[in-house]
Amino acid sequence: MSPETSSSPPRTRDSRPNNTCVTAYLVAYNVIQMLGWLAIMVIMVNHIFSNKSFGLLYYEVVSILQICQTAAILEIVHAMTGMVRSNWVLTAFQVYSRVFLVWGIVWSVPAAQHGFQMSLWLFAWTITEIVRYTFYFFSLLPGPVPNFLVWCRYTFFIVLYPIGVTGELMTIFSALPSVRDTKLYSFDLPNKWNIAFNYYYYLCFIVVSYLPVFPQLYLHMLIN
């Protein structure tokens, strides 16, 4: 849901990991993610300027997007194991919302792969992640994080978060008719598991959940 996750390394030098191997791993992880999202940005900008449209943008970035966003699941592990000082429950919720959109919506429903709505959250996610992982990289090094990077980290989300959420909601809405008509990922009774599941109603629940959750997360980031 959010264009940003909370699985961050410590902000100050004194609170950085004491274990050299952990620090080296986190540095490598953040550099790889930063380069991955930077590649997405380059591809996205080149596509828009070359084609003057957002029509086939998904097919240009799909592989890197899936790899980078799925790899973010590691941030839940980082938080759970104490490698970073973050709330693993909040981190899990935020990572799940993104991974779910990438795989459960866009990859699963071709109708959601086109249109301006996808470019909204992709644009918001990409800028946020480039700044976020660069910030984390410098946080793990001796010395202070560059002031400009700190400003970007705690300012850009004010605009990018609403843009990202708007694009996410529009993308889910664009997938609803297809999910309803095809009964995607749904199963009725009777069956050997003796349970029923309707993916269409689940997506409707996800949309409704944005109403109470979005303001809370947004205010949380503003205050913190």
Disulfide bonds with the S-S distance in Angstrom:
none
